[in-house]
Amino acid sequence: MPSAFLTAEWRWLAMANYAVDAELLTPYLPAATELDVWEGRCYLSLVGFLFRNTRLKGFRIPFHSDFEEVNLRTYVRYRAPDGSWRRGVVFLSEIVPLPTLAFVANQAYQEHYRSMPMRHDVHQTDEALTVQYEWKSNTWNSFCLVTDLDSREQDPSGLDAFITEHYFGYTRMDGRRTGEYRVEHPTWKIHAVQGFEIKVDFSDLYGPSFAFLEGRTPDSLLLAEGSGISVGPKRVIKA
């Protein structure tokens, strides 16, 4: 898409989803947005995935096209001028292995990127597929899913679709201005999760108010196969 700021492939999106109190998330809402809910519950997601074949404005940047990302995000909606609802995500934190990537994303979109050492492993046996992401703050954190080999279509009315089918990103610029950008991709197929292991120091990475997630079993887990994606240019919303 010619007007895209970024194009890439997002692959093997591991997602751990937690139902949390709205009061935890409200301070992170950009102006003009409100929390989006599924069956009356607000969700916070830990997401690990791979960037592949990344291009900025059509150009491949040497040594910066293939890398991992781990983010912590929540779900919002915005009432557009035409009266329709736009459903999107707000990132509380995004971690990548390359400082230059973090700098460009923070400058261009006012996101919350940090760079840390990262690694991943994707492998399969005759019985299962294993996807693992690791990143190092004070210690190594890890997020691992073991899933079925075969993928399936999502239930469009289910929680999996709610988690994956938010096609806008919103960022707080200041108390009255919000950045909005569109993310385009097809509906992803998902793999049913057989088992998981999450060893994350939520307090160290995201602050003491998130410490309660340490050792808590997620309310849902999924692995999305991913696809090619495009991220549009940012526009400014004034509340």
Residue pairs with C-beta under 8 A, 6 or more apart in sequence:
1 7
1 184
1 230
1 232
2 58
3 232
3 233
4 57
4 230
4 231
4 232
4 233
5 56
5 57
5 108
5 181
5 231
5 232
5 233
5 234
6 54
6 55
6 56
6 57
6 230
6 231
7 53
7 54
7 55
7 58
7 228
7 229
7 230
7 231
8 51
8 52
8 53
8 54
8 55
8 65
8 228
8 229
9 50
9 51
9 52
9 53
9 226
9 227
9 228
9 229
10 49
10 50
10 51
10 52
10 185
10 226
10 227
10 229
11 49
11 50
11 52
11 225
11 226
12 49
12 50
12 122
12 131
12 223
12 224
12 225
12 226
13 47
13 48
13 49
13 164
13 188
13 223
13 224
13 225
13 226
14 47
14 48
14 49
14 131
14 133
14 143
14 144
14 145
14 223
15 45
15 46
15 47
15 163
15 164
15 221
15 222
15 223
15 224
16 45
16 46
16 47
16 143
16 196
16 198
16 218
16 220
16 221
17 43
17 44
17 45
17 159
17 163
17 218
17 219
17 220
17 221
17 222
18 43
18 44
18 45
18 46
18 213
18 216
18 218
18 219
19 41
19 42
19 43
19 219
20 42
20 43
20 44
21 42
22 35
22 42
24 44
24 209
24 210
25 35
25 42
25 44
25 74
26 35
28 74
28 90
28 92
28 172
29 35
29 76
29 90
29 172
30 76
30 90
30 170
30 171
30 172
30 173
30 178
30 179
31 172
31 174
31 175
31 176
31 177
31 178
31 237
31 238
31 239
32 78
32 79
32 178
32 237
32 238
32 239
33 76
33 77
33 78
33 88
33 90
33 170
33 178
34 76
34 77
34 78
35 42
35 74
35 75
35 76
35 77
36 75
36 76
36 77
36 87
36 166
37 43
37 75
38 159
38 162
39 159
42 74
42 75
43 74
43 75
43 162
43 163
43 219
44 72
44 73
44 74
44 92
44 213
45 72
45 73
45 74
45 163
46 70
46 71
46 72
46 143
46 198
46 200
46 218
47 69
47 70
47 71
47 72
47 73
48 68
48 69
48 70
48 120
48 131
48 133
48 143
49 68
49 69
49 133
49 226
50 66
50 67
50 68
50 69
50 120
50 122
50 226
51 65
51 66
51 67
51 68
51 69
52 65
52 66
53 60
53 65
53 66
54 60
54 61
54 64
54 65
54 66
54 67
55 61
55 65
56 104
63 98
64 98
64 100
64 101
67 96
67 97
67 98
67 101
67 118
68 96
68 97
68 118
68 119
68 120
68 133
68 135
69 94
69 95
69 96
70 94
70 95
70 118
70 133
70 135
70 143
71 91
71 92
71 93
71 94
71 95
72 91
72 92
72 93
72 205
72 206
72 210
73 89
73 90
73 91
73 92
74 89
74 90
74 92
75 87
75 88
75 89
75 90
75 162
75 163
75 166
76 87
76 88
76 89
76 90
76 170
77 85
77 86
77 87
77 88
78 85
78 86
78 88
78 168
78 170
78 178
78 180
78 237
79 85
79 86
80 86
86 167
86 168
86 180
87 165
87 166
87 167
87 168
88 166
88 167
88 168
88 169
88 170
88 180
89 166
89 168
89 169
89 170
90 169
90 170
90 171
90 172
91 111
91 112
91 169
91 171
92 112
92 206
93 112
93 114
93 205
93 206
94 102
94 105
94 111
94 112
94 113
94 114
95 113
95 114
95 115
95 116
95 118
95 135
95 205
96 102
96 105
96 113
96 114
96 115
96 118
97 115
97 116
97 117
97 118
97 135
98 115
99 115
101 113
101 115
102 113
102 114
102 115
103 113
105 111
105 113
106 112
106 113
108 234
109 169
109 171
109 179
109 181
109 234
110 171
110 172
110 173
110 179
111 171
116 135
116 136
116 137
117 135
117 136
118 133
118 134
118 135
118 136
119 133
119 134
120 131
120 132
120 133
120 134
121 130
121 131
121 132
122 129
122 130
122 131
122 132
123 129
123 130
124 130
124 149
127 149
128 146
128 147
128 148
128 149
128 194
129 146
129 147
129 148
129 149
129 191
129 223
130 144
130 145
130 146
130 147
131 144
131 145
131 147
131 223
132 142
132 143
132 144
132 145
133 142
133 143
133 144
134 140
134 141
134 142
134 143
135 141
137 201
137 204
137 205
138 201
138 204
139 201
141 199
141 200
141 201
141 205
142 197
142 198
142 199
142 200
143 197
143 198
143 199
143 200
144 196
144 197
144 198
145 193
145 195
145 196
145 221
145 223
146 193
146 194
146 195
146 196
147 191
147 192
147 193
147 194
147 223
148 191
148 192
148 194
149 191
150 191
151 189
151 190
151 191
151 225
152 189
152 190
152 191
152 192
153 187
153 189
154 160
154 161
154 164
154 187
154 188
154 189
154 190
155 161
156 165
159 220
160 190
160 220
160 222
161 187
163 220
163 222
164 187
164 188
164 190
164 222
164 224
165 187
167 182
167 183
167 184
167 185
168 180
168 181
168 182
168 183
169 179
169 180
169 181
169 182
169 183
169 231
170 178
170 179
170 180
171 178
171 179
171 234
172 178
172 179
173 179
173 236
176 238
176 239
177 236
177 237
177 238
177 239
178 236
178 237
178 239
179 234
179 235
179 236
179 237
180 234
180 235
180 236
180 237
181 231
181 232
181 233
181 234
181 235
182 231
182 232
183 229
183 230
183 231
183 232
184 229
184 230
184 232
185 226
185 227
185 228
185 229
185 230
186 227
188 224
188 225
188 226
188 227
189 224
189 225
190 222
190 223
190 224
190 225
191 222
191 223
191 224
191 225
193 221
193 222
193 223
196 218
196 221
198 218
200 213
200 214
201 214
202 210
202 211
202 212
202 213
202 214
203 210
203 211
203 214
